[in-house]
Amino acid sequence: MKVVAFLFLFGWVAGQERTVRGVMQPRPGAPAEDVEVKVHAVPVDPPSVPASEAKLPDDDLVLGVFVDGKAMAYPVRYLAVSEVVDDRVGTTPLAPTW
Amino acid sequence: MYARRAAERELTFDFADGLLDNNLLIVDRETGSVWSQLHGKAVIGQLEGTPLEIVPSVQTTWKFWRERHPDTRVMVLPDAEGRPYFYRNRPTATPSSEVGRQTEHDATALGLGIVVGGEALWVSLRDLENRELPVEMTLGGQRIRIFFNKEALTAWAEDLEGRLLPGVLAYREGWFDVFPDSRGVP
């Protein structure tokens, strides 16, 4: 019974939306309004594959970065899903955004 | 692209609803501060005003990037097909013939935005297509070279030593919302 109650509470908490104090500016130059905004969790340390294993069309757009002697490409088609991911290339923590 | 470091700590970002100067917002899990992507700094919260370190990057086609970095790795999202992005009205005037779930953007309004030494510049890809390349000029007291590849629909800037400078492909309207005093290419 205690296990059931715990799982129910865990599920309820996990399903709660996370919000923070943010800002919404309906159009550039207009007053920015303080509003509570929803926060959406994004991938952290997403997997990657060598170029030979990538299944991308040649004309797919990517964000490319070369840091710590390593090259990494972030397909825009994936960045567009979450707008930002949290990754690391070499020892550098990166936030590619779209 | 930014390094996830500020105020001597590593940050983990999530995406937040909301808009500021036509720019989307991100939130760090560690302090709950709200950050503007194009401004590159926190605009609300404990870290308000703190800038993010820019890591130079290039937006280009997979083919272009792969040919120059054959050892590159590529991010994958196993559970997501993603939303393909295409540009219509490319400077090469090749219209996309695939419509539907794909998102189309108007390439004629797209350009390269860079900030060097506190001075901002925006130049359209269409303008670069008609120029002798690279364009060499002074920005923020530094000599820079601007490159353009129309097949890859990409542009980037380097210093005279060939080091990539921070830049972003941005639409004119969005760029000038944040950098209204941007200059153009002479």
Chai-1 contact restraints between the chains, C-beta under 6 A:
chainA,res_idxA,chainB,res_idxB,connection_type,confidence,min_distance_angstrom,max_distance_angstrom,comment,restraint_id
A,V20,B,V27,contact,1.0,0.0,6.0,A-B,restraint_1
A,V20,B,G32,contact,1.0,0.0,6.0,A-B,restraint_2
A,G22,B,A16,contact,1.0,0.0,6.0,A-B,restraint_3
A,G22,B,G18,contact,1.0,0.0,6.0,A-B,restraint_4
A,G22,B,V34,contact,1.0,0.0,6.0,A-B,restraint_5
A,V23,B,G18,contact,1.0,0.0,6.0,A-B,restraint_6
A,V23,B,L20,contact,1.0,0.0,6.0,A-B,restraint_7
A,M24,B,G18,contact,1.0,0.0,6.0,A-B,restraint_8
A,M24,B,L19,contact,1.0,0.0,6.0,A-B,restraint_9
A,Q25,B,L19,contact,1.0,0.0,6.0,A-B,restraint_10
A,Q25,B,L20,contact,1.0,0.0,6.0,A-B,restraint_11
A,P28,B,D21,contact,1.0,0.0,6.0,A-B,restraint_12
A,P28,B,N22,contact,1.0,0.0,6.0,A-B,restraint_13
A,P28,B,D177,contact,1.0,0.0,6.0,A-B,restraint_14
A,V37,B,A16,contact,1.0,0.0,6.0,A-B,restraint_15
A,V37,B,D17,contact,1.0,0.0,6.0,A-B,restraint_16
A,V37,B,G18,contact,1.0,0.0,6.0,A-B,restraint_17
A,K38,B,D17,contact,1.0,0.0,6.0,A-B,restraint_18
A,V39,B,D14,contact,1.0,0.0,6.0,A-B,restraint_19
A,V39,B,A16,contact,1.0,0.0,6.0,A-B,restraint_20
A,V39,B,V27,contact,1.0,0.0,6.0,A-B,restraint_21
A,H40,B,F15,contact,1.0,0.0,6.0,A-B,restraint_22
A,A41,B,D14,contact,1.0,0.0,6.0,A-B,restraint_23
A,V42,B,D14,contact,1.0,0.0,6.0,A-B,restraint_24
A,V42,B,F15,contact,1.0,0.0,6.0,A-B,restraint_25
A,P46,B,M75,contact,1.0,0.0,6.0,A-B,restraint_26
A,P47,B,V76,contact,1.0,0.0,6.0,A-B,restraint_27
A,S48,B,R73,contact,1.0,0.0,6.0,A-B,restraint_28
A,S48,B,V74,contact,1.0,0.0,6.0,A-B,restraint_29
A,S48,B,M75,contact,1.0,0.0,6.0,A-B,restraint_30
A,V49,B,V74,contact,1.0,0.0,6.0,A-B,restraint_31
A,V49,B,V76,contact,1.0,0.0,6.0,A-B,restraint_32
A,P50,B,R73,contact,1.0,0.0,6.0,A-B,restraint_33
A,A51,B,R66,contact,1.0,0.0,6.0,A-B,restraint_34
A,A51,B,T72,contact,1.0,0.0,6.0,A-B,restraint_35
A,A54,B,V74,contact,1.0,0.0,6.0,A-B,restraint_36
A,L56,B,W62,contact,1.0,0.0,6.0,A-B,restraint_37
A,D58,B,W62,contact,1.0,0.0,6.0,A-B,restraint_38
A,D58,B,K63,contact,1.0,0.0,6.0,A-B,restraint_39
A,D59,B,T61,contact,1.0,0.0,6.0,A-B,restraint_40
A,D60,B,W62,contact,1.0,0.0,6.0,A-B,restraint_41
A,L61,B,Y85,contact,1.0,0.0,6.0,A-B,restraint_42
A,V62,B,W62,contact,1.0,0.0,6.0,A-B,restraint_43
A,V62,B,W65,contact,1.0,0.0,6.0,A-B,restraint_44
A,L63,B,S57,contact,1.0,0.0,6.0,A-B,restraint_45
A,L63,B,Q59,contact,1.0,0.0,6.0,A-B,restraint_46
A,G64,B,V58,contact,1.0,0.0,6.0,A-B,restraint_47
A,G64,B,W65,contact,1.0,0.0,6.0,A-B,restraint_48
A,V65,B,M1,contact,1.0,0.0,6.0,A-B,restraint_49
A,V65,B,S57,contact,1.0,0.0,6.0,A-B,restraint_50
A,V67,B,V55,contact,1.0,0.0,6.0,A-B,restraint_51
A,A71,B,H69,contact,1.0,0.0,6.0,A-B,restraint_52
A,A71,B,T72,contact,1.0,0.0,6.0,A-B,restraint_53
A,M72,B,R73,contact,1.0,0.0,6.0,A-B,restraint_54
A,A73,B,W65,contact,1.0,0.0,6.0,A-B,restraint_55
A,A73,B,T72,contact,1.0,0.0,6.0,A-B,restraint_56
A,A73,B,V74,contact,1.0,0.0,6.0,A-B,restraint_57
A,Y74,B,M75,contact,1.0,0.0,6.0,A-B,restraint_58
A,V76,B,Y85,contact,1.0,0.0,6.0,A-B,restraint_59
A,R77,B,G82,contact,1.0,0.0,6.0,A-B,restraint_60
A,R77,B,R83,contact,1.0,0.0,6.0,A-B,restraint_61
A,R77,B,P84,contact,1.0,0.0,6.0,A-B,restraint_62
A,Y78,B,L77,contact,1.0,0.0,6.0,A-B,restraint_63
A,Y78,B,G82,contact,1.0,0.0,6.0,A-B,restraint_64
A,A80,B,R83,contact,1.0,0.0,6.0,A-B,restraint_65
A,V81,B,A80,contact,1.0,0.0,6.0,A-B,restraint_66
A,V81,B,G82,contact,1.0,0.0,6.0,A-B,restraint_67
A,S82,B,F15,contact,1.0,0.0,6.0,A-B,restraint_68
A,E83,B,F15,contact,1.0,0.0,6.0,A-B,restraint_69
A,E83,B,L24,contact,1.0,0.0,6.0,A-B,restraint_70
A,V84,B,F13,contact,1.0,0.0,6.0,A-B,restraint_71
A,V84,B,F15,contact,1.0,0.0,6.0,A-B,restraint_72
A,V84,B,I26,contact,1.0,0.0,6.0,A-B,restraint_73
A,D86,B,T12,contact,1.0,0.0,6.0,A-B,restraint_74
A,D86,B,F13,contact,1.0,0.0,6.0,A-B,restraint_75
A,T92,B,A3,contact,1.0,0.0,6.0,A-B,restraint_76
A,P93,B,R4,contact,1.0,0.0,6.0,A-B,restraint_77
A,P93,B,E10,contact,1.0,0.0,6.0,A-B,restraint_78
A,A95,B,Y2,contact,1.0,0.0,6.0,A-B,restraint_79
A,A95,B,R4,contact,1.0,0.0,6.0,A-B,restraint_80
A,A95,B,F13,contact,1.0,0.0,6.0,A-B,restraint_81
A,P96,B,M1,contact,1.0,0.0,6.0,A-B,restraint_82
A,T97,B,Q37,contact,1.0,0.0,6.0,A-B,restraint_83
